[in-house]
Amino acid sequence: MPSDCQSENFDPSTATNGIPPSRKPAKMKSNRAITYLSSPCAVSMADHWFAIATVDHFWVRRRFEVLRRLAGSLIPDAGEMAEIGCGHGLLQRQIEEAYEREVTGFDLNEFALKQSLSRLSNVCCYDIHQQDPSLRERFDLLFLFDVLEHMADEDRFLRALIFHLAPAGKLVVNVPAGSWARSAYDEAAGHVRRYSIRSLQEAAARNNLRIAKWTYWGLPLLPSLLFRKLWLLGKRDQDKVISVGFSPRTKALNRLLSWVSECESIPQRFLGTSIMAVLEVRGV
């Protein structure tokens, strides 16, 4: 996941599989090695989360289904696509399998990148604040899934992200919803904030972005979120908090929660545990 750390002094031409900044290649090709455009950096994310989050996890599956309903039509006809904060490649893998499309993944967490589940797409160690010239206005569709809430300076981060977005490009964002739901899990996971649609709109507006469409999702999971908050009161061990707060524990419970999570229509504007939105640059 990208962070607020700086990598301006890193020379990509000296790194393994570095893409020279002096030219803009026609298309990034994946050889399943990590492409280093920036040096790795510590990020605001618990590594233990990657051991729990799989493509079969009920929450990961539901998030992708919400994407397909809200913005899936953007994927087949998009030019180049990328995910900022790709982690260990969950979304990349899902898009590869559902749409047979490649999604370049950017992150600074080398631990996560080395475990990438992606089979087709390139994975890059890259700090978007570096603003590599070869990536300027490169991508027609960007994904920012559960990353923005980790950024201490969300405005600086969004400005750097827009550098990589093609004119008339789209940005699909997912963030946790409801400041009332903030708990020990958010602290352990490195969340700086949770969002309302108003606070997300305000962040977008400050950075010359507008929300074209959006939805809350996770409404049927609200009771479990409240239960998690109460259950984790007073707990401090990061790995245990992440495990208790995110792991479904058994396959049977995972199937049950998957079924429960589907009991809502999308889009919906009432309430949810997350917000997904499609953003675009104003005036384009």
C-alpha positions in Angstrom: 0.0 0.0 0.0 1.4 3.5 -0.8 2.3 5.6 2.1 3.4 9.1 3.0 7.0 8.1 2.8 9.2 9.7 0.2 11.3 7.9 -2.5 12.5 10.9 -4.6 16.2 9.8 -4.2 15.6 6.3 -5.6 16.9 5.7 -9.1 14.5 3.3 -11.0 17.1 2.7 -13.7 19.3 0.9 -11.2 16.5 -1.4 -9.8 15.5 -4.9 -10.8 13.1 -4.6 -13.8 13.1 -0.8 -13.5 11.2 1.1 -16.1 13.3 3.9 -17.5 11.6 7.3 -16.8 12.9 8.7 -20.0 10.5 6.9 -22.2 6.8 5.8 -22.0 6.6 2.1 -22.9 3.6 1.0 -24.9 2.4 -1.4 -22.2 3.8 -2.9 -19.0 4.4 -6.6 -19.3 4.3 -9.0 -16.4 7.0 -11.5 -15.8 5.8 -12.1 -12.2 8.8 -10.4 -10.7 8.4 -7.2 -8.8 9.2 -4.1 -10.8 11.0 -1.6 -8.6 10.3 2.0 -9.5 10.7 3.1 -5.9 12.5 1.6 -2.8 10.2 -0.4 -0.5 8.8 1.5 2.5 7.0 0.8 5.7 3.3 1.4 5.4 0.3 1.9 7.7 -1.0 -1.6 7.3 -0.9 -4.8 9.4 1.0 -7.6 7.6 -1.1 -10.2 9.4 -4.1 -9.0 7.4 -2.7 -10.5 4.2 -2.7 -14.0 5.8 -6.4 -13.8 6.4 -7.6 -12.0 3.3 -8.1 -14.5 0.5 -10.2 -14.4 -2.6 -12.7 -16.8 -0.9 -13.2 -14.5 2.1 -16.8 -13.4 2.3 -15.9 -9.7 2.6 -13.5 -9.8 -0.3 -16.0 -11.6 -2.5 -18.8 -9.1 -1.6 -16.6 -6.1 -2.3 -15.9 -7.4 -5.8 -19.6 -8.1 -6.4 -20.4 -4.5 -5.5 -17.7 -3.3 -7.9 -19.2 -5.3 -10.7 -22.7 -3.9 -10.1 -21.6 -0.3 -9.6 -18.7 0.1 -12.1 -18.1 -3.3 -13.8 -19.2 -1.8 -17.1 -16.0 0.4 -17.1 -13.6 -2.5 -17.1 -14.0 -4.2 -20.5 -13.5 -1.0 -22.6 -10.9 0.7 -20.4 -7.4 1.1 -21.8 -4.7 0.5 -19.2 -5.8 0.0 -15.7 -3.9 0.1 -12.4 -4.6 -0.4 -8.7 -3.0 1.9 -6.2 -2.2 0.0 -3.0 -2.7 -3.5 -4.6 -1.4 -5.3 -1.5 -1.1 -9.0 -2.3 -3.2 -8.8 -5.5 -6.7 -9.8 -4.4 -8.5 -7.3 -6.8 -6.0 -7.9 -9.6 -6.7 -11.6 -9.4 -10.5 -11.1 -9.3 -10.4 -8.9 -12.4 -8.1 -11.2 -14.2 -10.5 -14.1 -13.7 -13.8 -12.3 -14.3 -12.8 -10.0 -17.2 -9.6 -11.5 -18.5 -7.9 -8.1 -18.2 -4.6 -7.1 -16.7 -4.4 -4.5 -13.9 -1.0 -3.1 -13.0 -0.5 -3.1 -9.2 1.4 -0.5 -7.3 2.4 -0.7 -3.6 5.3 0.0 -1.3 4.8 -3.0 0.9 7.4 -5.5 -0.4 6.1 -8.2 2.0 2.7 -8.0 0.3 4.0 -7.7 -3.2 6.1 -10.9 -2.8 2.9 -12.8 -2.0 0.9 -11.5 -4.9 -2.0 -13.7 -6.0 -2.1 -12.0 -9.4 -1.3 -14.4 -12.3 -1.2 -12.0 -15.3 -0.7 -8.5 -14.1 2.5 -6.6 -13.4 3.3 -5.8 -9.7 5.4 -2.7 -9.0 7.0 -1.3 -5.9 6.2 2.4 -6.5 5.5 5.5 -4.4 3.0 7.5 -6.4 4.4 10.8 -4.9 7.4 10.1 -7.0 5.3 10.8 -10.1 7.4 8.9 -12.6 7.2 10.7 -15.9 6.5 7.4 -17.8 3.3 7.0 -15.8 1.9 10.5 -16.3 -1.8 10.4 -17.4 -1.1 6.7 -18.2 -4.2 4.9 -16.8 -7.8 5.2 -18.0 -9.1 3.4 -14.9 -7.6 3.5 -11.4 -8.7 1.4 -8.4 -8.1 2.7 -4.9 -9.6 0.0 -2.6 -9.3 0.4 1.1 -6.3 2.7 0.9 -7.4 6.3 1.4 -8.3 5.7 5.0 -4.7 4.9 5.7 -3.4 8.3 4.4 -2.6 10.9 7.0 -2.6 13.5 4.3 -5.4 12.4 1.9 -5.2 15.6 -0.2 -1.5 15.2 -1.0 -2.1 11.6 -1.8 -5.1 12.3 -4.1 -3.1 15.0 -6.0 -0.3 12.5 -6.6 -2.8 9.9 -7.7 -4.5 12.3 -10.3 -1.0 12.7 -11.9 -1.4 9.1 -13.1 -5.0 9.3 -14.4 -5.6 9.9 -18.1 -7.8 12.8 -19.2 -11.5 11.7 -18.8 -10.2 8.7 -16.7 -12.2 7.2 -13.8 -11.1 6.4 -10.3 -13.0 3.7 -8.3 -12.6 4.1 -4.6 -13.6 1.9 -1.6 -13.4 3.1 2.0 -14.7 2.0 5.4 -17.9 3.9 6.4 -19.2 5.2 9.7 -17.0 7.1 12.3 -19.3 5.5 14.9 -17.9 2.1 14.0 -14.3 3.0 14.7 -12.7 0.4 17.0 -9.5 -1.3 18.0 -9.6 -3.0 14.7 -9.2 0.3 12.8 -6.3 1.2 15.0 -4.6 -2.2 14.4 -5.3 -2.0 10.7 -3.8 1.5 10.4 -7.0 3.4 9.6 -6.7 7.1 10.2 -10.4 7.6 9.6 -13.7 6.1 8.5 -15.9 8.0 6.0 -19.4 9.3 5.4 -20.5 10.1 1.9 -20.2 13.8 2.9 -16.6 13.5 4.0 -15.7 11.6 0.9 -17.4 14.2 -1.3 -15.5 16.9 0.6 -12.2 15.2 0.1 -13.0 14.8 -3.6 -14.0 18.4 -4.1 -10.8 19.7 -2.4 -8.8 17.9 -5.1 -10.9 18.8 -8.2 -12.7 15.5 -8.3 -16.4 14.8 -8.3 -18.3 11.7 -7.4 -20.2 10.4 -10.5 -21.9 7.5 -8.7 -21.7 5.8 -5.3 -23.2 3.3 -3.0 -23.1 2.2 0.6 -22.6 -1.5 1.0 -22.4 -4.0 3.8 -25.7 -3.0 5.4 -26.5 -6.6 6.5 -23.1 -6.7 8.2 -23.7 -3.8 10.5 -24.6 -5.9 13.6 -21.3 -7.8 13.2 -19.4 -4.5 13.0 -21.0 -3.3 16.3 -20.3 -6.7 17.9 -16.6 -6.4 16.8 -16.3 -3.0 18.3 -17.6 -4.2 21.7 -15.7 -7.5 21.6 -12.3 -5.7 20.9 -12.7 -3.2 23.7 -9.4 -3.0 25.7 -7.5 -5.4 23.4 -4.1 -4.2 22.2 -2.2 -7.1 20.5 -2.2 -6.1 16.9 -2.2 -9.6 15.3 -4.9 -10.9 17.6 -7.1 -7.8 17.0 -6.7 -8.3 13.2 -7.5 -12.0 13.5 -10.5 -11.6 15.7 -11.8 -8.6 13.7 -11.5 -10.0 10.2 -11.2 -13.8 10.2 -14.4 -15.7 9.7 -12.8 -18.6 11.6 -14.6 -21.5 9.9 -15.7 -22.3 6.3 -19.2 -22.6 7.5 -19.3 -19.2 9.1 -17.6 -17.7 6.0 -20.4 -19.2 3.8 -23.1 -17.9 6.2 -21.6 -14.4 6.2 -21.3 -14.5 2.4 -25.0 -15.3 2.2 -25.9 -12.6 4.7 -23.8 -9.9 3.0 -25.8 -10.5 -0.3 -29.1 -9.5 1.3 -29.0 -5.9 0.1 -29.6 -4.2 -3.3 -26.8 -2.2 -5.0 -26.6 0.7 -5.3 -28.2 1.8 -2.0 -27.9 5.1 -0.1 -29.1 4.2 3.3 -26.2 2.8 5.4 -23.4 0.4 5.2 -20.0 -0.7 6.5 -18.3 0.6 3.4 -18.7 3.2 0.6 -17.7 2.5 -3.0 -17.7 5.4 -5.5 -16.6 6.3 -9.0 -14.8 9.6 -9.2 -13.8 11.8 -12.1 -11.9 15.0 -12.6 -14.1 18.0 -12.7 -14.6 19.9 -15.9 -13.3 17.1 -18.2 
